Amino acid sequence: MECPSQSNTSFRGRFAAKAFPSFVFCVFVFLEGYNSLQSSEPSVPNVLVVLGASGEVDYGAQFRVWGKRWKDAFGDSITEVIDGTSTSPPAKDEKNDRQRTLDWIAKTDARESDETRTYWLVLIGHGTNDRTGAKFNLRGPDLSDIEISNALNGTRHRWIIVNCSSSSGPFLSTLSSSNRVVITATKSGAEQNFSRFGGYFSEAILDPSTDLDHDSSISVLEAFLSASNRVSRFYVDENRLASEQSLLDDNSDRKGTPAVFFRGLRPVKAPADGLKLDGSLASRVLIRSLGERIERSVDQTRKIEQIQSDVELLRTKKSEMDIDEYYAALEKLLLQLAEHLVD
């Protein structure tokens, strides 16, 4: 990554000389791109896509198309689909769709390997929210946010949970946790109209234009922002009042961040009440690579992610620090990150 400077000046020398204008520009460019440069999952993820009850035949056809796109993105070998769009109930000797989903989650911590893995749970369909709580509508008994939370209790793995249904907002606050990305199609349970977010999200994970930083990969954050913006454009183009506002949570504060807080991948707004902006973890988790992927070991990935976290923490303290002290600390972290990226 090139920064504006004299070609015969070393990277460390420029920092030591405190060439602040060039330095600030370098840091800005680096922080815009460094997440994606090193984004690499330590192991192959496992994906479960659950297609809920369709309600109407046309909806079922849409849900199946959306689900197929997930298989196209991740591949048949690691993507399992529970298709509940049929009006026919499971056979008497088969478990219902809710139990099959909960059993799949439970199996993730029962594997022989102690390696921390990444798991995806994608819910495509309709949702409801009433006095009994928020639920994802299935063929047979519905699935609640509480049931998923209980199934995930104590998990050692990283989870990416995408609820594309209407009234999905409450799932975010219930499922928010460390080392977890939770995305919902709506910000509350009151947004009960049919949600289009799942369709646009399934398009975004396959569309090269979703690669906002042009690093030949699509991250969870990029897909979320792309899908959210496509939803917004739909309602504007149709001259309709938006009935769904998606959220992403990955810092475990149970609040979530909407796409309007970003322009491209750059944050342009800050949450109120001193809350932290979501997106750091989501920017580091890849959905798919569009080019040659850099393979790294689990240990390498963890070191890179720890440095990233240290940079994010340092940035939050900038206003409290002496400017020279801040840039010196940032230089040290960025040089460490650069060393790991080129190893």
C-alpha positions in Angstrom: 0.0 0.0 0.0 1.6 3.3 -1.1 1.5 6.5 0.9 2.4 10.0 -0.3 6.1 10.4 0.5 9.5 10.6 -1.0 10.5 7.2 -2.5 13.8 7.1 -0.7 12.3 7.6 2.8 11.7 4.6 4.9 8.3 3.9 6.5 9.7 4.1 10.0 11.8 7.2 9.2 8.7 9.1 8.0 7.0 8.4 11.3 10.1 9.4 13.3 10.2 12.7 11.4 6.6 13.2 12.4 5.4 14.1 9.0 1.9 14.4 10.3 0.0 15.3 7.1 1.3 12.3 5.2 1.1 10.1 8.2 -2.5 10.8 8.8 -3.3 10.1 5.2 -1.3 6.8 5.4 -3.2 5.8 8.6 -6.5 6.6 7.0 -5.8 4.6 3.9 -4.3 1.7 5.9 -7.2 1.5 8.3 -9.7 1.6 5.4 -8.0 -1.5 3.9 -6.1 -3.4 6.5 -9.1 -5.4 7.8 -9.8 -6.9 4.5 -6.2 -7.5 3.6 -5.9 -10.0 6.5 -9.4 -11.2 6.7 -9.1 -15.0 6.7 -11.0 -17.6 8.6 -8.8 -20.0 10.5 -10.9 -22.9 9.3 -13.6 -23.7 6.8 -17.0 -22.5 8.2 -20.1 -24.6 8.5 -23.4 -23.1 7.4 -27.0 -23.9 8.2 -29.7 -22.2 6.1 -33.2 -22.6 7.4 -36.1 -21.8 5.1 -39.2 -21.1 7.1 -42.9 -21.7 6.4 -43.8 -19.8 3.2 -47.4 -18.9 4.0 -48.0 -18.5 0.3 -46.6 -20.4 -2.6 -44.9 -17.3 -4.1 -43.0 -16.6 -1.0 -41.8 -20.2 -0.8 -40.4 -20.0 -4.3 -38.5 -16.8 -3.4 -37.1 -18.3 -0.2 -35.8 -21.3 -2.1 -34.0 -19.0 -4.6 -32.5 -17.1 -1.8 -31.4 -20.2 0.0 -29.7 -21.6 -3.2 -27.6 -18.4 -3.4 -26.1 -19.3 0.0 -25.2 -22.7 -1.3 -23.6 -21.1 -4.4 -21.6 -18.8 -2.1 -20.3 -21.3 0.4 -20.6 -24.6 -1.6 -22.7 -27.7 -1.2 -20.1 -29.4 1.0 -20.3 -27.0 3.9 -23.9 -25.7 3.5 -26.9 -27.6 4.9 -30.4 -26.4 4.1 -33.5 -27.2 6.1 -36.3 -26.5 3.6 -39.6 -25.9 5.4 -41.3 -24.2 2.5 -43.3 -27.3 1.7 -46.9 -27.5 3.0 -46.3 -31.2 3.7 -45.3 -31.9 7.3 -42.2 -34.0 8.0 -42.8 -37.7 8.2 -43.9 -39.1 11.5 -40.5 -40.6 12.2 -38.7 -37.3 11.4 -38.0 -34.5 13.8 -39.7 -31.1 13.2 -37.7 -28.3 11.7 -37.3 -26.5 15.0 -35.7 -29.5 16.7 -33.5 -30.2 13.6 -32.2 -26.6 13.9 -31.5 -26.8 17.6 -29.8 -30.2 17.2 -27.5 -28.8 14.5 -26.5 -26.0 16.8 -25.9 -28.4 19.7 -23.7 -30.6 17.5 -21.2 -27.7 16.9 -19.8 -28.1 20.4 -19.8 -31.8 20.4 -17.2 -32.2 17.6 -14.0 -34.1 18.4 -11.7 -31.1 17.5 -11.1 -28.4 20.1 -10.4 -25.9 17.3 -12.5 -22.8 17.5 -14.6 -22.7 14.3 -17.0 -20.3 12.6 -20.6 -21.3 12.2 -23.4 -19.6 10.3 -27.1 -19.7 11.1 -29.2 -18.1 8.3 -33.0 -17.8 8.8 -35.0 -17.0 5.7 -38.7 -16.6 6.0 -41.4 -14.8 8.0 -41.3 -13.8 11.7 -43.7 -12.7 14.4 -43.5 -10.9 17.6 -46.3 -10.8 20.3 -46.7 -11.1 24.0 -45.2 -14.6 23.9 -42.0 -13.2 22.3 -40.2 -13.1 19.0 -40.3 -16.2 16.8 -39.1 -17.4 13.4 -42.0 -19.1 11.6 -41.4 -22.7 10.7 -43.4 -25.6 9.3 -44.5 -27.0 12.6 -43.5 -25.4 16.0 -41.8 -21.9 15.6 -38.3 -21.1 16.7 -37.8 -18.4 19.3 -34.8 -16.2 20.0 -34.6 -17.6 23.5 -34.4 -21.2 22.3 -31.5 -20.3 20.0 -29.8 -18.4 22.8 -30.1 -21.4 25.1 -28.7 -23.7 22.5 -25.7 -21.4 22.0 -25.1 -21.0 25.8 -21.4 -21.8 26.6 -20.3 -22.2 22.9 -16.6 -21.8 22.3 -17.1 -21.0 18.6 -17.6 -17.9 16.5 -21.2 -17.5 15.3 -22.6 -15.4 12.4 -26.4 -15.3 12.7 -28.5 -13.7 10.0 -32.2 -13.4 10.6 -33.8 -12.2 7.4 -37.4 -12.3 8.6 -39.9 -9.7 9.5 -40.1 -8.8 13.3 -36.6 -10.1 13.7 -35.3 -7.1 15.7 -35.6 -8.8 19.2 -33.3 -11.6 18.1 -30.4 -9.1 18.0 -30.6 -8.1 21.7 -31.2 -11.7 22.8 -28.4 -13.3 20.8 -25.8 -10.5 21.1 -22.6 -11.9 22.6 -18.8 -11.8 22.3 -17.2 -13.2 19.2 -20.6 -13.2 17.5 -22.1 -11.2 14.6 -25.9 -10.9 14.7 -27.8 -9.3 11.8 -31.5 -8.7 11.7 -33.7 -7.5 8.9 -35.6 -5.2 11.2 -34.8 -3.0 14.1 -37.8 -4.0 16.1 -40.5 -6.7 16.4 -43.1 -4.1 15.3 -41.8 -4.2 11.7 -44.1 -7.0 10.7 -44.5 -6.6 6.9 -42.8 -9.0 4.5 -39.0 -8.4 4.6 -37.0 -8.1 1.4 -33.7 -8.0 3.2 -33.0 -11.7 2.8 -33.3 -11.5 -1.0 -30.9 -8.5 -1.2 -28.5 -10.1 1.3 -28.4 -13.3 -0.8 -27.6 -11.3 -3.9 -24.9 -9.3 -2.1 -22.9 -12.3 -1.1 -22.5 -13.3 -4.8 -22.2 -9.8 -6.4 -18.6 -8.6 -7.0 -19.8 -5.0 -6.5 -20.3 -5.8 -2.8 -16.5 -5.8 -2.5 -16.4 -2.1 -1.4 -12.7 -1.9 -0.7 -11.7 -3.8 -3.8 -9.7 -6.5 -2.0 -11.1 -9.4 -3.9 -13.2 -10.6 -1.1 -16.7 -10.0 0.5 -16.9 -9.6 4.2 -19.9 -9.8 6.4 -19.9 -6.1 6.9 -19.7 -5.4 3.2 -22.7 -7.8 2.5 -24.7 -6.2 5.3 -24.1 -2.6 4.0 -24.8 -3.6 0.4 -28.0 -5.4 1.3 -29.2 -2.6 3.5 -28.6 0.0 0.9 -30.4 -2.1 -1.7 -33.4 -2.4 0.6 -33.4 1.4 1.1 -33.3 2.0 -2.7 -36.2 -0.4 -3.2 -38.5 1.6 -1.0 -37.3 5.0 -2.5 -37.8 3.7 -6.0 -41.2 2.3 -5.2 -42.1 5.5 -3.4 -43.1 3.5 -0.3 -42.5 4.1 3.4 -39.7 1.7 4.5 -41.1 -1.0 6.7 -37.8 -2.7 7.5 -34.5 -1.3 8.9 -31.7 -3.8 9.3 -29.2 -3.8 12.1 -25.8 -5.4 12.8 -24.3 -6.2 16.2 -20.8 -7.5 16.7 -19.6 -5.8 19.9 -22.0 -7.6 22.3 -23.7 -4.4 23.5 -27.1 -5.6 22.3 -27.8 -2.3 20.5 -26.9 -2.8 16.9 -25.8 -0.3 14.2 -27.7 0.5 11.0 -26.0 0.9 7.6 -26.7 4.7 7.5 -23.8 5.0 10.0 -21.4 4.2 7.1 -20.4 5.7 3.8 -18.8 2.9 2.0 -16.9 1.2 4.7 -16.0 4.4 6.5 -18.0 5.3 9.6 -19.6 8.7 9.3 -21.7 8.7 12.4 -21.1 7.7 16.0 -23.6 6.0 18.3 -25.2 8.0 21.0 -24.5 7.7 24.7 -20.8 6.8 24.2 -21.7 3.4 22.7 -19.2 1.7 20.4 -19.8 1.4 16.7 -20.4 -2.1 15.4 -18.6 -3.6 12.4 -15.1 -4.4 13.5 -15.5 -8.1 13.7 -17.9 -8.3 10.8 -15.3 -6.6 8.6 -12.8 -9.4 9.4 -15.1 -12.3 8.7 -15.1 -13.4 5.0 -18.1 -14.8 3.2 -16.2 -15.6 0.1 -13.1 -14.7 -1.8 -13.2 -13.4 -5.4 -9.6 -14.0 -6.1 -6.6 -15.9 -4.6 -7.1 -16.2 -0.9 -4.2 -15.8 1.6 -4.2 -18.9 3.9 -3.1 -18.3 7.5 -2.9 -20.6 10.5 -5.2 -20.2 13.5 -2.3 -18.7 15.5 -1.5 -16.1 12.8 -5.1 -15.1 12.5 -5.5 -14.7 16.2 -2.4 -12.5 16.4 -3.7 -10.3 13.6 -7.1 -10.0 15.1 -5.6 -9.0 18.5 -3.6 -6.2 16.9 -6.7 -5.1 15.1 -8.5 -5.0 18.4 -5.6 -3.0 20.0 -5.8 -0.5 17.2 -9.6 -0.1 17.6 -9.1 0.4 21.3 -6.4 3.0 20.8 -8.5 5.0 18.4 -11.2 5.3 21.0 -8.7 6.9 23.4 -7.2 9.4 20.9 -9.0 12.4 22.4 -7.6 11.6 25.8 -4.0 11.3 24.7 -1.1 13.6 23.8 -1.0 13.7 20.0 2.7 12.5 19.8 2.0 9.7 22.2 -1.0 8.6 20.2 0.8 8.5 16.9 3.8 6.7 18.4 1.5 4.0 19.8 -0.3 3.7 16.5 2.9 3.5 14.6 4.0 0.6 16.8 0.8 -1.3 16.2 0.7 -0.7 12.5 4.2 -1.9 12.1 3.4 -5.0 14.0 0.4 -5.6 11.8 2.4 -5.1 8.7 4.9 -7.7 9.8 2.2 -10.3 10.3 0.5 -9.5 7.1 3.6 -10.2 5.0 4.7 -13.3 6.9 
